[in-house]
Amino acid sequence: MTMRSCLVSVALAAVLVCTAGAVAAQTYNHPTLGQQNTYTGACMVTTCSGTYYDNGGAAGNYAAGVNNIFRTFCPNQAGMCVRATFTQFAMNDTYFLCFGPNSCCDYLSILNGPVQNSPALWSNCTASPGIITANNPSGCLTFRFVSDGSVQLAGWTATLSCVPCAGGPSGTSNSDCAYATPICSDTQLSDASPGPGINAEGCSGCVTSENYTNWYQVQIQTSGTLAFTIDPNNNSDDFDPVVFGPNVGCGSLGTPIRCSYAINAGNGNTGLGNGAADFSEDVSGNQWVAPINATAGQTYYIMINGWSAASGSNGFLLDWTGTASLNCTCPWS
């Protein structure tokens, strides 16, 4: 079949209804446990205001035994980057046998990006970070925390805000559902992502957080199985497929009907098919979930979630392998 893709913008109405993730000023505490046997303590939050504490909150000390658990904050406005202004910091627990920076037994790492292995802007315990500002295409800051069992101190208080930044999120990329790329046929699509977008909207079901995301939309033309393979350009990259539908909107996606959060194990390929019968899997899965028995006229949103920092630039091929044909008349009515 001729390979084609409908590279058009979605209608303005779809943009207007997709406002999930714009979070009012509030307080956030750092988690102490990871979700689904990962280091992700909480789903990514999009905000340009709020107060961020260690898990002890405004008055308590942080907990013992926190093992590199992280959480991420991203801007909810285009062209902005997140800034953290630390107004209180007490974590000076050091010992020459401790393995942290400057022999820190407890320490906070602040990372320049949306994932747990983004490059560090600051990692220490002996002095306050002061003011830390993201400087990356996602506009996100990620915070990782480690504590041992010996001494627990007052931790930190940081005010979250956003500042204009060159090269920050555009707000009109397919990192957000509202700008999902309509695609069709047996298209193999090469794509890359700058980050999770400016709306937190894909975190449900087996998804513990959005990282480097691309959103796609398909409409079924003839009934059959909807299946696809994600083939990373660099097979060491870790991508996860997530499918919402049928016939849902960006503002009401619900729980995904197919979801794999499996850790990369093998050649990097993942998707719907390959003999899989399960509908959802966590990090211990085999990277494949079952195809969808799709009916003509149905539409689906597909989020491809990249976990490694390199996946933001390396991209992938998206190969459609099911028996259902996809509508190539764009935009769909």
C-alpha positions as CSV (number, residue, x, y, z in Angstrom):
1,M,0.0,0.0,0.0
2,T,1.1,3.6,-0.6
3,M,2.6,5.0,2.6
4,R,0.8,8.2,3.5
5,S,0.3,10.3,6.6
6,C,-2.2,13.1,7.3
7,L,0.1,15.7,8.7
8,V,-2.6,18.3,9.5
9,S,-3.5,20.2,12.7
10,V,-6.6,19.2,14.6
11,A,-9.6,21.6,14.6
12,L,-9.6,24.5,17.0
13,A,-12.5,23.0,18.9
14,A,-10.3,20.0,19.9
15,V,-7.7,22.4,21.3
16,L,-10.3,24.3,23.3
17,V,-11.6,21.2,25.1
18,C,-8.2,19.8,25.9
19,T,-7.4,22.0,28.9
20,A,-6.6,19.2,31.4
21,G,-3.4,19.8,33.3
22,A,-3.6,23.5,33.9
23,V,-3.1,23.3,37.7
24,A,-3.9,26.2,40.1
25,A,-1.4,27.2,42.7
26,Q,-1.2,24.6,45.4
27,T,1.3,22.6,47.5
28,Y,3.2,19.5,46.5
29,N,5.0,17.0,48.6
30,H,7.8,14.8,47.5
31,P,6.8,11.1,47.4
32,T,8.6,8.4,49.3
33,L,7.7,5.4,47.3
34,G,7.7,4.6,43.6
35,Q,4.6,3.5,41.6
36,Q,4.4,0.1,40.1
37,N,7.9,-0.9,41.1
38,T,9.5,2.1,39.4
39,Y,11.3,5.2,40.8
40,T,8.4,7.4,39.7
41,G,6.8,8.8,42.8
42,A,4.0,10.8,41.1
43,C,2.8,11.6,37.6
44,M,4.2,14.7,36.0
45,V,2.5,17.9,37.0
46,T,2.1,20.9,34.6
47,T,2.0,24.2,36.6
48,C,3.6,27.6,36.9
49,S,2.8,28.2,40.5
50,G,2.8,26.3,43.8
51,T,4.9,25.4,46.8
52,Y,7.0,22.2,46.8
53,Y,8.1,20.4,50.0
54,D,9.9,17.3,51.0
55,N,7.5,14.6,52.1
56,G,7.3,16.0,55.7
57,G,5.5,19.1,54.4
58,A,5.9,22.6,55.9
59,A,6.5,21.5,59.5
60,G,7.8,17.9,59.5
61,N,11.2,16.3,58.7
62,Y,11.7,14.1,55.6
63,A,11.4,10.3,55.8
64,A,14.2,7.8,56.1
65,G,15.0,5.3,53.4
66,V,13.9,7.2,50.3
67,N,15.6,5.5,47.4
68,N,16.1,7.9,44.4
69,I,12.3,8.5,44.1
70,F,11.6,11.4,41.7
71,R,8.8,13.7,40.5
72,T,8.6,16.1,37.6
73,F,7.2,19.6,37.2
74,C,6.6,21.1,33.7
75,P,5.2,24.4,32.5
76,N,1.6,24.7,31.6
77,Q,2.3,27.7,29.2
78,A,4.1,27.7,25.9
79,G,7.6,29.3,25.8
80,M,8.1,28.9,29.5
81,C,10.5,27.0,31.7
82,V,9.9,25.9,35.4
83,R,11.9,27.7,38.1
84,A,12.3,26.5,41.7
85,T,13.2,29.1,44.3
86,F,14.3,27.5,47.5
87,T,13.3,29.5,50.6
88,Q,14.3,26.9,53.2
89,F,16.8,24.0,53.0
90,A,18.1,21.7,55.8
91,M,19.8,18.5,54.7
92,N,23.4,18.7,55.9
93,D,23.8,15.0,56.8
94,T,27.3,13.9,55.8
95,Y,29.6,11.1,56.6
96,F,32.8,10.0,54.9
97,L,31.4,6.5,54.2
98,C,28.2,7.9,52.5
99,F,28.1,7.6,48.7
100,G,26.3,10.9,47.8
101,P,27.9,14.0,46.4
102,N,30.3,15.6,49.0
103,S,29.8,12.5,51.2
104,C,26.1,13.4,51.6
105,C,24.0,10.6,53.2
106,D,20.8,12.4,52.3
107,Y,20.7,14.6,49.1
108,L,18.5,16.2,46.5
109,S,19.3,16.1,42.8
110,I,17.6,18.6,40.5
111,L,17.6,17.5,36.8
112,N,17.2,19.5,33.6
113,G,14.5,17.6,31.9
114,P,11.4,15.4,32.3
115,V,13.0,12.0,33.1
116,Q,14.9,10.4,35.9
117,N,18.2,10.4,33.9
118,S,18.1,14.0,32.7
119,P,21.3,15.9,33.3
120,A,21.8,17.3,36.8
121,L,21.7,21.0,37.4
122,W,22.4,20.6,41.1
123,S,23.0,17.6,43.4
124,N,24.1,18.2,47.0
125,C,23.1,18.5,50.6
126,T,25.5,21.0,52.2
127,A,24.0,24.2,51.0
128,S,20.7,25.5,49.5
129,P,20.2,25.2,45.7
130,G,19.0,28.8,45.7
131,I,17.2,29.4,42.4
132,I,17.2,26.7,39.8
133,T,15.7,27.2,36.3
134,A,15.1,24.6,33.6
135,N,16.9,25.1,30.4
136,N,15.7,22.4,28.0
137,P,13.0,22.0,25.2
138,S,10.5,20.5,27.6
139,G,10.8,23.3,30.2
140,C,10.7,20.7,32.9
141,L,12.6,20.2,36.2
142,T,12.8,16.7,37.8
143,F,13.6,16.2,41.5
144,R,15.2,13.0,42.9
145,F,15.7,12.5,46.6
146,V,17.8,10.0,48.6
147,S,17.8,9.5,52.3
148,D,19.5,6.9,54.5
149,G,18.3,5.7,57.9
150,S,20.4,7.7,60.3
151,V,19.4,11.4,60.4
152,Q,16.2,13.1,59.1
153,L,16.2,16.9,58.9
154,A,13.7,19.6,58.0
155,G,14.3,19.2,54.2
156,W,13.2,21.9,51.8
157,T,10.6,24.4,50.8
158,A,10.6,25.7,47.2
159,T,8.4,28.1,45.3
160,L,7.5,27.0,41.8
161,S,7.1,29.5,39.0
162,C,7.8,29.8,35.3
163,V,10.0,32.2,33.3
164,P,10.2,32.8,29.6
165,C,12.9,30.7,27.9
166,A,14.2,30.4,24.4
167,G,13.6,26.9,23.1
168,G,11.0,26.0,25.6
169,P,7.8,24.0,24.8
170,S,5.9,25.4,21.8
171,G,2.4,24.4,23.1
172,T,1.4,23.3,19.6
173,S,3.4,20.1,19.1
174,N,2.0,16.6,19.2
175,S,3.4,16.2,22.7
176,D,-0.1,17.2,23.7
177,C,-3.3,15.3,22.8
178,A,-4.9,18.5,21.3
179,Y,-2.3,18.5,18.6
180,A,-2.3,14.7,17.9
181,T,-1.1,13.9,14.4
182,P,-3.8,12.2,12.3
183,I,-2.2,9.2,10.5
184,C,-3.4,6.4,8.3
185,S,-2.6,3.4,6.1
186,D,0.6,1.4,6.6
187,T,2.6,4.5,7.3
188,Q,6.0,4.2,8.9
189,L,6.4,7.4,10.8
190,S,9.7,8.8,12.1
191,D,9.1,11.2,15.0
192,A,10.8,12.7,18.0
193,S,9.5,14.5,21.1
194,P,10.9,17.5,23.1
195,G,9.0,16.4,26.2
196,P,5.6,15.8,27.7
197,G,3.8,18.9,26.5
198,I,2.1,21.6,28.5
199,N,-0.9,19.4,29.5
200,A,-0.7,16.5,31.9
201,E,-3.3,14.2,30.3
202,G,-2.0,10.7,29.7
203,C,-1.3,9.5,33.2
204,S,-3.8,6.7,34.0
205,G,-4.0,3.0,33.9
206,C,-0.5,1.5,33.7
207,V,1.1,4.9,32.9
208,T,3.0,6.3,36.0
209,S,4.1,9.5,34.2
210,E,4.5,11.3,30.9
211,N,8.0,11.8,29.7
212,Y,8.8,12.3,26.0
213,T,5.4,11.9,24.4
214,N,4.0,11.9,20.9
215,W,0.2,11.7,20.3
216,Y,-1.5,10.3,17.2
217,Q,-5.1,9.8,16.1
218,V,-6.5,7.2,13.8
219,Q,-9.9,6.6,12.4
220,I,-10.9,3.1,11.3
221,Q,-12.1,2.8,7.7
222,T,-12.8,-0.9,7.5
223,S,-13.2,-3.2,10.5
224,G,-10.4,-5.4,11.6
225,T,-7.5,-5.6,14.1
226,L,-5.7,-2.4,15.1
227,A,-2.1,-3.3,15.7
228,F,1.3,-1.6,15.3
229,T,5.0,-1.9,16.1
230,I,7.2,0.9,17.5
231,D,10.7,0.4,16.2
232,P,13.1,2.8,17.9
233,N,15.8,4.4,15.7
234,N,18.1,3.6,18.5
235,N,17.2,0.2,19.9
236,S,18.5,1.1,23.4
237,D,15.6,3.6,23.7
238,D,12.6,2.6,25.8
239,F,9.2,3.5,24.4
240,D,5.7,2.6,25.7
241,P,2.5,2.4,23.7
242,V,-0.8,3.7,25.2
243,V,-4.1,3.6,23.4
244,F,-7.3,5.5,24.4
245,G,-10.7,5.1,22.9
246,P,-12.8,4.4,21.0
247,N,-14.4,7.8,20.3
248,V,-13.1,9.8,23.2
249,G,-11.9,13.4,23.4
250,C,-8.7,14.9,24.7
251,G,-10.5,16.3,27.7
252,S,-12.1,13.0,28.6
253,L,-9.7,10.2,27.6
254,G,-10.5,7.9,30.4
255,T,-8.4,4.9,31.2
256,P,-6.3,3.5,28.3
257,I,-7.7,0.3,26.7
258,R,-4.2,-0.8,25.8
259,C,-1.1,0.0,27.8
260,S,2.4,-1.3,28.1
261,Y,4.9,0.1,30.7
262,A,7.4,-2.6,30.3
263,I,11.1,-1.9,30.7
264,N,13.1,-2.2,27.5
265,A,14.2,-5.9,27.2
266,G,15.6,-7.0,23.9
267,N,15.7,-5.1,20.6
268,G,13.6,-2.2,21.7
269,N,10.5,-3.0,19.6
270,T,7.1,-2.8,21.4
271,G,3.5,-2.3,20.5
272,L,0.2,-4.0,19.9
273,G,0.5,-7.6,18.5
274,N,3.3,-10.1,18.4
275,G,0.9,-12.8,19.8
276,A,0.1,-10.9,23.0
277,A,-3.2,-11.5,24.8
278,D,-3.0,-9.1,27.7
279,F,-4.5,-5.6,27.6
280,S,-2.1,-3.9,30.1
281,E,1.2,-4.6,31.6
282,D,3.6,-2.9,34.1
283,V,7.4,-2.7,34.1
284,S,7.7,-6.5,34.3
285,G,5.8,-7.1,31.0
286,N,7.2,-8.3,27.7
287,Q,6.6,-5.0,25.8
288,W,3.6,-6.3,23.8
289,V,-0.2,-6.1,24.4
290,A,-3.1,-7.4,22.4
291,P,-4.4,-5.9,19.2
292,I,-7.8,-4.1,19.2
293,N,-10.8,-5.5,17.4
294,A,-11.8,-2.2,15.8
295,T,-15.0,-1.2,14.0
296,A,-15.3,1.1,11.0
297,G,-15.9,4.7,12.0
298,Q,-14.2,4.4,15.4
299,T,-11.4,6.8,16.3
300,Y,-8.5,6.2,18.7
301,Y,-5.8,8.3,20.4
302,I,-2.3,6.7,20.7
303,M,0.3,8.1,23.0
304,I,3.9,7.0,22.5
305,N,5.8,7.6,25.8
306,G,9.6,7.7,25.7
307,W,11.5,7.0,28.9
308,S,15.1,7.7,28.0
309,A,16.5,11.2,27.6
310,A,17.9,10.2,24.2
311,S,14.5,9.3,23.0
312,G,13.6,13.0,22.8
313,S,15.9,13.3,19.8
314,N,16.3,9.8,18.3
315,G,12.7,9.1,17.3
316,F,11.2,5.9,16.1
317,L,9.3,4.2,13.3
318,L,5.6,3.5,13.7
319,D,4.6,0.5,11.6
320,W,0.9,-0.5,11.2
321,T,0.5,-4.3,11.2
322,G,-3.2,-5.0,11.8
323,T,-6.0,-6.0,9.3
324,A,-8.1,-2.8,9.8
325,S,-7.6,-0.1,7.2
326,L,-7.3,3.5,8.3
327,N,-9.1,6.5,7.0
328,C,-6.8,8.8,5.0
329,T,-9.3,11.6,4.3
330,C,-8.1,14.4,6.5
331,P,-9.4,16.2,8.5
332,W,-12.1,13.8,9.5
333,S,-15.6,15.1,9.7
